[in-house]
Amino acid sequence: MLLKRSFSLSTITLSPSVIVLLCWMIVPLGMTIYFSLLRYNLLSPGMEHWAGLDNYFYFMEDPAFFEAIFNTFWLLTGVLLITILFGLSLALLLENPIVGKSFVQILIISPFFVMPTVSALMWKNLMMNPVNGLLAYFMISLGLQPIHFFGPYPMWAIIIIVSWQWAPFAFLIFITSLQSLDIDQIHAAQLDGANYWQRLRFIVLPYLKRPIAAVLLIETIFILSVFAEILVTTNGGPGFATTNITFLIYAQSLLNFDVGAGAAGGVIAVILASIVSLFLIRMIGKNLDV
């Protein structure tokens, strides 16, 4: 009886939060689906009419659609690889006692708290500028020709910028996990004659499967919706070289004023993100006990 009473009480207290959360998610999605079925252009107010699935076909027939999908997954793959490798390397390095360790950790984590627009502007004007940028200065001092990153390598520039923002997140997860690693296992492996790389392969990396899975899942959700970095630096160009699915939705909705096609693109983006999430959960979700 007491168990039933506590269960009903917890259900009653949690119900308002669950209802608000569902409304917060379902209402915008429902409105997006509704607008995706209308011929709705901001330049023709009051002229909305039913379009059915025409907006979906129109959006997928856009010359930039398939290139946007390719760019989206290229950006996702590049950022995940760089952030996991770089974050793990820094975490393993800072596991060793060094002078000013706390200060170094703060410096590593700080980019995560910089707004995407600010970091994109900083990289574009301060670091990657082919004339006045710091990278150009170092390359000239070495007798090399400066690289115009946003010319021949625009997507690599975006990948570097986004990776710089998300590497601290991966580092924070990994360094926290390493601090809970049983040090006795490491000492026992050392006594058995295992070198550093053997300890890393057979003890540390298996222990970090769950943190790596968490980083993959969380970063995937946010990287699929990268927008500000592209808008500030390349505006989706040159051509469609850095146009991802999020930027294509923005272009349809706010540049072409076609709310219907933009809403259809939003639904397509939700479907693609759900497919990627389900794939990741099936592949690595067992490491999170889900």
C-alpha positions as CSV (number, residue, x, y, z in Angstrom):
1,M,0.0,0.0,0.0
2,L,2.8,2.4,0.9
3,L,4.6,1.6,-2.4
4,K,1.4,2.3,-4.4
5,R,0.9,5.5,-2.5
6,S,4.5,6.7,-3.1
7,F,4.2,5.7,-6.8
8,S,1.0,7.7,-7.3
9,L,2.5,10.7,-5.4
10,S,5.6,10.7,-7.6
11,T,3.4,10.3,-10.7
12,I,1.3,13.3,-9.7
13,T,4.4,15.5,-8.9
14,L,6.2,14.6,-12.1
15,S,3.2,14.9,-14.4
16,P,3.3,18.7,-14.9
17,S,7.0,18.6,-15.9
18,V,6.4,15.7,-18.3
19,I,3.4,17.5,-19.9
20,V,5.3,20.8,-20.3
21,L,8.3,18.9,-21.8
22,L,6.1,17.0,-24.2
23,C,4.4,20.3,-25.3
24,W,7.8,21.9,-25.6
25,M,8.8,19.2,-28.1
26,I,5.6,18.2,-29.8
27,V,4.0,21.6,-30.5
28,P,6.9,23.0,-32.5
29,L,7.3,19.7,-34.4
30,G,3.6,19.6,-35.1
31,M,3.6,23.2,-36.4
32,T,6.7,22.5,-38.6
33,I,4.9,19.5,-40.1
34,Y,1.8,21.6,-40.7
35,F,3.7,24.5,-42.4
36,S,5.6,21.9,-44.5
37,L,2.3,20.9,-46.1
38,L,1.4,24.5,-47.1
39,R,2.4,26.7,-49.9
40,Y,3.5,29.5,-47.6
41,N,5.7,32.4,-48.9
42,L,6.4,35.4,-46.7
43,L,6.3,37.6,-49.8
44,S,2.7,36.6,-50.4
45,P,0.9,37.0,-47.1
46,G,-2.6,35.7,-46.9
47,M,-2.1,33.5,-50.0
48,E,-1.3,30.2,-48.2
49,H,-2.9,27.1,-49.6
50,W,-2.5,23.3,-49.2
51,A,0.5,21.9,-51.0
52,G,0.7,18.3,-49.7
53,L,4.1,16.8,-50.2
54,D,5.1,19.3,-53.0
55,N,7.4,21.2,-50.6
56,Y,9.3,18.0,-49.8
57,F,9.9,17.2,-53.4
58,Y,10.8,20.8,-54.1
59,F,13.3,20.8,-51.2
60,M,14.9,17.5,-52.3
61,E,15.2,18.7,-55.9
62,D,17.3,21.7,-54.8
63,P,20.7,21.5,-56.5
64,A,22.4,21.9,-53.1
65,F,20.3,19.2,-51.3
66,F,22.6,16.1,-51.7
67,E,25.7,18.3,-51.4
68,A,24.3,19.6,-48.1
69,I,23.8,16.1,-46.8
70,F,27.3,15.1,-47.8
71,N,28.7,18.2,-46.1
72,T,26.7,17.6,-43.0
73,F,28.1,14.1,-42.5
74,W,31.6,15.2,-43.6
75,L,31.5,17.9,-40.9
76,L,30.2,15.4,-38.4
77,T,32.8,12.8,-39.1
78,G,35.7,15.2,-39.1
79,V,34.7,16.9,-35.9
80,L,34.1,13.7,-34.0
81,L,37.4,12.2,-35.0
82,I,39.4,15.3,-34.1
83,T,37.6,16.1,-30.8
84,I,37.9,12.5,-29.6
85,L,41.5,12.0,-30.5
86,F,42.6,15.5,-29.4
87,G,40.5,15.4,-26.2
88,L,41.7,11.9,-25.3
89,S,45.4,12.9,-26.0
90,L,45.1,15.9,-23.7
91,A,43.4,14.0,-21.0
92,L,46.1,11.3,-21.0
93,L,48.8,14.0,-21.0
94,L,47.4,15.8,-18.1
95,E,47.0,12.7,-16.1
96,N,50.7,13.0,-15.4
97,P,51.8,15.5,-12.8
98,I,52.9,18.8,-14.4
99,V,53.6,22.3,-13.2
100,G,50.4,24.5,-13.4
101,K,48.2,21.6,-14.1
102,S,45.0,23.3,-12.9
103,F,45.7,26.5,-15.0
104,V,46.3,24.4,-18.1
105,Q,43.1,22.5,-17.6
106,I,41.2,25.9,-17.4
107,L,42.8,27.1,-20.6
108,I,41.8,23.8,-22.4
109,I,38.2,24.0,-21.2
110,S,37.7,27.7,-21.8
111,P,36.9,27.5,-25.6
112,F,33.8,25.5,-24.8
113,F,32.3,28.6,-23.1
114,V,32.9,30.9,-26.1
115,M,29.9,31.6,-28.2
116,P,30.0,30.0,-31.7
117,T,29.7,33.4,-33.4
118,V,32.5,34.9,-31.4
119,S,34.8,31.9,-32.0
120,A,34.0,31.8,-35.7
121,L,34.8,35.5,-36.1
122,M,38.0,35.1,-34.1
123,W,39.2,32.2,-36.2
124,K,38.3,34.0,-39.5
125,N,39.9,37.3,-38.7
126,L,42.6,36.6,-36.1
127,M,43.8,33.1,-37.0
128,M,43.0,32.2,-40.6
129,N,43.2,35.5,-42.3
130,P,45.7,35.0,-45.2
131,V,47.2,38.5,-44.8
132,N,47.0,39.5,-41.1
133,G,46.2,36.2,-39.4
134,L,48.5,34.5,-36.9
135,L,48.8,31.3,-39.0
136,A,49.8,33.4,-42.0
137,Y,52.4,35.1,-39.9
138,F,54.0,31.8,-38.7
139,M,54.0,30.4,-42.2
140,I,55.7,33.5,-43.6
141,S,58.2,33.4,-40.8
142,L,59.0,29.8,-41.9
143,G,59.4,30.8,-45.5
144,L,56.1,29.2,-46.6
145,Q,53.2,30.5,-48.5
146,P,50.1,31.4,-46.4
147,I,47.0,29.3,-46.9
148,H,43.7,30.9,-47.7
149,F,41.6,28.4,-45.7
150,F,38.3,29.8,-46.8
151,G,39.2,29.6,-50.5
152,P,40.4,26.1,-51.5
153,Y,39.7,24.4,-48.0
154,P,36.5,26.0,-46.7
155,M,35.1,22.8,-45.1
156,W,38.4,22.0,-43.4
157,A,38.3,25.5,-41.9
158,I,34.8,24.9,-40.5
159,I,35.8,21.5,-39.1
160,I,38.8,23.1,-37.3
161,I,36.6,25.9,-35.9
162,V,33.9,23.5,-34.6
163,S,36.5,21.0,-33.3
164,W,38.2,23.8,-31.4
165,Q,34.9,24.5,-29.6
166,W,34.0,20.8,-28.9
167,A,37.4,19.3,-28.0
168,P,37.2,20.8,-24.5
169,F,34.0,19.0,-23.9
170,A,35.5,15.6,-24.9
171,F,38.6,16.4,-22.7
172,L,36.4,17.2,-19.7
173,I,34.5,13.9,-20.0
174,F,37.8,11.9,-20.5
175,I,39.8,13.6,-17.7
176,T,36.9,13.1,-15.3
177,S,36.6,9.4,-16.2
178,L,40.4,8.8,-15.9
179,Q,40.3,10.2,-12.4
180,S,38.0,7.4,-11.4
181,L,40.2,4.7,-13.0
182,D,41.5,2.1,-10.5
183,I,45.1,3.0,-10.2
184,D,45.9,-0.5,-8.7
185,Q,45.2,-2.0,-12.1
186,I,47.8,0.2,-13.7
187,H,50.4,-0.6,-11.0
188,A,49.7,-4.3,-11.3
189,A,50.2,-4.1,-15.1
190,Q,53.5,-2.2,-14.5
191,L,54.7,-4.9,-12.2
192,D,53.8,-7.5,-14.8
193,G,56.0,-5.7,-17.3
194,A,53.4,-4.0,-19.4
195,N,54.7,-0.9,-21.2
196,Y,52.7,2.3,-21.6
197,W,51.0,1.4,-24.9
198,Q,50.0,-2.0,-23.6
199,R,48.4,-0.4,-20.5
200,L,46.7,2.1,-22.8
201,R,45.3,-0.6,-25.1
202,F,44.2,-3.2,-22.6
203,I,43.2,-1.1,-19.6
204,V,42.6,2.5,-20.3
205,L,40.8,2.4,-23.7
206,P,38.4,-0.4,-22.6
207,Y,37.6,1.6,-19.5
208,L,36.8,4.7,-21.6
209,K,34.3,2.9,-23.9
210,R,31.4,4.4,-22.0
211,P,32.8,8.0,-22.0
212,I,33.6,7.8,-25.7
213,A,30.1,6.6,-26.4
214,A,28.7,9.5,-24.4
215,V,30.8,12.0,-26.3
216,L,29.8,10.5,-29.7
217,L,26.1,10.7,-28.9
218,I,26.1,14.2,-27.4
219,E,28.4,15.8,-29.9
220,T,26.4,14.2,-32.8
221,I,23.2,15.9,-31.7
222,F,24.8,19.4,-31.7
223,I,27.1,19.1,-34.7
224,L,24.3,18.1,-36.9
225,S,22.8,21.5,-36.3
226,V,25.9,23.6,-36.8
227,F,24.9,26.9,-38.3
228,A,26.5,30.1,-36.8
229,E,30.0,29.1,-37.7
230,I,29.0,28.7,-41.4
231,L,27.0,31.9,-41.6
232,V,29.7,34.0,-40.1
233,T,32.7,32.6,-42.0
234,T,31.6,31.3,-45.5
235,N,27.9,31.9,-45.7
236,G,27.6,28.5,-47.2
237,G,30.1,29.0,-50.0
238,P,32.0,29.1,-52.1
239,G,29.1,27.8,-54.1
240,F,27.6,25.1,-51.9
241,A,31.0,23.9,-50.5
242,T,30.1,24.5,-46.9
243,T,26.3,24.4,-47.1
244,N,25.0,21.8,-44.6
245,I,21.4,20.8,-44.2
246,T,20.8,23.4,-41.4
247,F,22.1,26.2,-43.6
248,L,20.0,25.0,-46.5
249,I,16.9,25.2,-44.4
250,Y,17.9,28.8,-43.4
251,A,18.4,29.7,-47.0
252,Q,15.0,28.4,-48.1
253,S,13.1,29.9,-45.1
254,L,14.7,33.3,-44.6
255,L,16.6,34.1,-47.8
256,N,14.0,32.8,-50.3
257,F,11.1,33.5,-47.9
258,D,9.7,30.1,-48.6
259,V,8.4,28.9,-45.2
260,G,6.8,25.8,-46.6
261,A,10.0,24.5,-48.2
262,G,12.0,25.5,-45.2
263,A,9.6,23.6,-42.9
264,A,9.8,20.5,-45.1
265,G,13.6,20.7,-44.9
266,G,13.3,20.9,-41.1
267,V,11.2,17.7,-41.1
268,I,13.7,16.0,-43.3
269,A,16.5,17.1,-41.0
270,V,14.7,15.6,-38.0
271,I,14.3,12.3,-39.8
272,L,18.0,12.2,-40.8
273,A,19.1,13.1,-37.3
274,S,16.8,10.4,-35.9
275,I,18.3,7.8,-38.2
276,V,21.8,8.8,-37.2
277,S,20.9,8.7,-33.5
278,L,19.3,5.3,-33.8
279,F,22.3,4.0,-35.7
280,L,24.7,5.3,-33.0
281,I,22.5,3.9,-30.2
282,R,22.5,0.5,-31.8
283,M,26.2,0.6,-32.4
284,I,27.5,2.0,-29.1
285,G,24.4,2.2,-26.9
286,K,25.3,-1.0,-25.1
287,N,28.3,0.8,-23.6
288,L,25.8,3.2,-21.9
289,D,23.5,0.4,-20.7
290,V,20.6,1.7,-22.8
